[in-house]
Amino acid sequence: MTKNNISKLSDCYGCGVCSAVCPVNIIDIKESKDGFYTPVINDNDRCINCGLCLKSCSFDRDIRYDGSVKEAFASWSDNQQVRYEASSGGAAFELAKAALKEGYKFCGVRYDAGKQRAEHYICSTEDELKASLGSKYIPSFTEYAFKELLSPAAKNEKYMVVGTPCQIASLRLAVKRLKREDNFILVDFFCHGVPSLKVWDRYLAETPSIQHLDFRWRDKKNGWHDSWYVIGHDNSGKELYRSPGMSKDLFYAFFLRHYALSPCCLKSCKFKIANSSADIRLGDLWGDKYKDYNDGVSGILCLTDKGLSLVRQTPHLTLTEETPGIVAQGQMSKNARKPASYLLARQLLRHTKLKLKHIKILIEKYDFAANLPGKIISKTKLKKR
Ligand SMILES: Cc1cc2nc3c(=O)[nH]c(=O)nc-3n(C[C@H](O)[C@H](O)[C@H](O)COP(=O)(O)OP(=O)(O)OC[C@H]3O[C@@H](n4cnc5c(N)ncnc54)[C@H](O)[C@@H]3O)c2cc1C
């Protein structure tokens, strides 16, 4: 019999909130064969048809945003080390530190070098917070942390949570339903999309001796504008691996050229620019006005009074009021464009043992051939003019 649960969905963002709200604990979050997190019902007969998983699913719900913003800022941490290690200007870290002082716990993402995976975790000290610094450009596993956040035992706790816009949109639905919105500060970011763990696994396997290192995905040694380096380091922070930089690095080729983004990021993202369920949206402030700032600038959109109040009262955070347009300049306003070779890339990643560099050559050739007719037509049109 069809149950009123997420088994009805053929696709989803993999945010994991359905698993956290299920009262009979029958939803596990697993990795799909394409390297994305996905919910799996472990015993459909035990489903009680409450529908809570679907009610907390930002993929399934028709969420509409009016894109309104209370205030917008350019910002950075006054602590140079924090600003250096953060992806943008370090605003996420300073906001989290301020929230901890206000009695909130923090839930964000760290990298587990043993499992070679990123995961949401919960912490309550500044020392523990450090693991959240910097973006981990792979999907994060949320199940255990989100179960803890939403558990009845945590009903009197306050949390600041940072996550992708889809994770945060589902969490908003869940905390609203639990009437615990007052206890949460939700923070998301402008999101390019998340790449497949298949790419990350191959990248690790194919690069000599970088297994089980700790990683940073951005590094500002050459400045913020040229910070797309994957850095492997040991526990003490000593650098043991440096990728060749954005244009030559295979991980970034697959991530930034969309070959291995989740299909939902390509076709079903509802969260561009100011479309957000968060209290605060962060991002890299890439626009013209800050192009000469090379230490990193965070863009901040305050979407609720609660978000604005935290931003305004956070110490050690330089703030300059800007328009939302300036803060969002350079961000994607539409879903990432699907390359012609997307399905081929997916098949090659799923079914072959080909190395990433060989897959990249094949898909680039495919894209070249697929785009050729368009190129010829536009050249012909130009000549005719
Ligand atoms: C997959 C992905 C795509 C992104 N795309 C864009 C984009 O298109 N444009 C843009 O301006 N910014 C994007 N960002 C956000 C950007 O990289 C910075 O995280 C953001 O600007 C905040 O930076 P910061 O300097 O304030 O703090 P940082 O210290 O860099 O903060 C990182 C925060 O993000 C959280 N986090 C880290 N990894 C993940 C993850 N995998 N999933 C969920 N949360 C995570 C951490 O808990 C931390 O709180 C993206 C981030 C990710 C993870």
The ligand as an SDF file (V2000), in Angstrom:
LIG
                    3D

 53 58  0  0  0  0  0  0  0  0999 V2000
   28.3890   23.6790   -1.6130 C   0  0  0  0  0  0  0  0  0  0  0  0
   28.5390   25.1570   -1.3930 C   0  0  0  0  0  0  0  0  0  0  0  0
   28.2710   26.0500   -2.4250 C   0  0  0  0  0  0  0  0  0  0  0  0
   28.4100   27.4340   -2.2160 C   0  0  0  0  0  0  0  0  0  0  0  0
   28.1210   28.2900   -3.2400 N   0  0  0  0  0  0  0  0  0  0  0  0
   28.2800   29.6270   -3.0580 C   0  0  0  0  0  0  0  0  0  0  0  0
   27.9910   30.5610   -4.0920 C   0  0  0  0  0  0  0  0  0  0  0  0
   27.5780   30.1880   -5.2020 O   0  0  0  0  0  0  0  0  0  0  0  0
   28.1670   31.8920   -3.8340 N   0  0  0  0  0  0  0  0  0  0  0  0
   28.6080   32.3410   -2.6070 C   0  0  0  0  0  0  0  0  0  0  0  0
   28.7920   33.5370   -2.4330 O   0  0  0  0  0  0  0  0  0  0  0  0
   28.8560   31.4740   -1.6120 N   0  0  0  0  0  0  0  0  0  0  0  0
   28.7040   30.1450   -1.7920 C   0  0  0  0  0  0  0  0  0  0  0  0
   28.9490   29.2810   -0.7680 N   0  0  0  0  0  0  0  0  0  0  0  0
   29.2130   29.8460    0.5810 C   0  0  0  0  0  0  0  0  0  0  0  0
   30.6030   30.3940    0.7580 C   0  0  0  0  0  0  0  0  0  0  0  0
   31.5560   29.4530    0.3070 O   0  0  0  0  0  0  0  0  0  0  0  0
   30.8740   30.6960    2.2400 C   0  0  0  0  0  0  0  0  0  0  0  0
   30.6030   29.5800    3.0300 O   0  0  0  0  0  0  0  0  0  0  0  0
   30.0180   31.7890    2.7870 C   0  0  0  0  0  0  0  0  0  0  0  0
   30.2830   32.9500    2.0440 O   0  0  0  0  0  0  0  0  0  0  0  0
   30.3120   32.0380    4.2660 C   0  0  0  0  0  0  0  0  0  0  0  0
   31.6520   32.3220    4.3750 O   0  0  0  0  0  0  0  0  0  0  0  0
   32.2870   32.9560    5.6690 P   0  0  0  0  0  0  0  0  0  0  0  0
   33.6280   33.4820    5.3120 O   0  0  0  0  0  0  0  0  0  0  0  0
   31.3120   33.8770    6.3120 O   0  0  0  0  0  0  0  0  0  0  0  0
   32.4450   31.7810    6.6730 O   0  0  0  0  0  0  0  0  0  0  0  0
   33.0480   30.3210    6.5470 P   0  0  0  0  0  0  0  0  0  0  0  0
   33.8750   30.1010    7.7440 O   0  0  0  0  0  0  0  0  0  0  0  0
   33.6540   30.0600    5.2440 O   0  0  0  0  0  0  0  0  0  0  0  0
   31.6880   29.5450    6.7470 O   0  0  0  0  0  0  0  0  0  0  0  0
   31.3560   28.3530    6.2610 C   0  0  0  0  0  0  0  0  0  0  0  0
   30.0230   28.0410    6.9420 C   0  0  0  0  0  0  0  0  0  0  0  0
   29.3320   27.1700    6.0970 O   0  0  0  0  0  0  0  0  0  0  0  0
   29.0680   25.9450    6.7670 C   0  0  0  0  0  0  0  0  0  0  0  0
   29.3650   24.8890    5.7850 N   0  0  0  0  0  0  0  0  0  0  0  0
   30.5890   24.5080    5.3710 C   0  0  0  0  0  0  0  0  0  0  0  0
   30.4800   23.5150    4.4620 N   0  0  0  0  0  0  0  0  0  0  0  0
   29.1540   23.2780    4.3100 C   0  0  0  0  0  0  0  0  0  0  0  0
   28.4140   22.3410    3.5310 C   0  0  0  0  0  0  0  0  0  0  0  0
   28.9920   21.4540    2.7180 N   0  0  0  0  0  0  0  0  0  0  0  0
   27.0660   22.3470    3.6370 N   0  0  0  0  0  0  0  0  0  0  0  0
   26.4380   23.2190    4.4660 C   0  0  0  0  0  0  0  0  0  0  0  0
   27.0970   24.1310    5.2410 N   0  0  0  0  0  0  0  0  0  0  0  0
   28.4320   24.1610    5.1620 C   0  0  0  0  0  0  0  0  0  0  0  0
   29.9710   25.8950    7.9880 C   0  0  0  0  0  0  0  0  0  0  0  0
   29.3090   25.2800    9.0460 O   0  0  0  0  0  0  0  0  0  0  0  0
   30.2460   27.3660    8.2750 C   0  0  0  0  0  0  0  0  0  0  0  0
   29.3450   27.8620    9.2220 O   0  0  0  0  0  0  0  0  0  0  0  0
   28.8250   27.9120   -0.9370 C   0  0  0  0  0  0  0  0  0  0  0  0
   29.1070   27.0130    0.0830 C   0  0  0  0  0  0  0  0  0  0  0  0
   28.9640   25.6490   -0.1200 C   0  0  0  0  0  0  0  0  0  0  0  0
   29.2590   24.7030    1.0080 C   0  0  0  0  0  0  0  0  0  0  0  0
  1  2  1  0
  2  3  1  0
  2 52  2  0
  3  4  2  0
  4  5  1  0
  4 50  1  0
  5  6  2  0
  6  7  1  0
  6 13  1  0
  7  8  2  0
  7  9  1  0
  9 10  1  0
 10 11  2  0
 10 12  1  0
 12 13  2  0
 13 14  1  0
 14 15  1  0
 14 50  1  0
 15 16  1  0
 16 17  1  0
 16 18  1  0
 18 19  1  0
 18 20  1  0
 20 21  1  0
 20 22  1  0
 22 23  1  0
 23 24  1  0
 24 25  2  0
 24 26  1  0
 24 27  1  0
 27 28  1  0
 28 29  2  0
 28 30  1  0
 28 31  1  0
 31 32  1  0
 32 33  1  0
 33 34  1  0
 33 48  1  0
 34 35  1  0
 35 36  1  0
 35 46  1  0
 36 37  1  0
 36 45  1  0
 37 38  2  0
 38 39  1  0
 39 40  1  0
 39 45  2  0
 40 41  1  0
 40 42  2  0
 42 43  1  0
 43 44  2  0
 44 45  1  0
 46 47  1  0
 46 48  1  0
 48 49  1  0
 50 51  2  0
 51 52  1  0
 52 53  1  0
M  END
$$$$
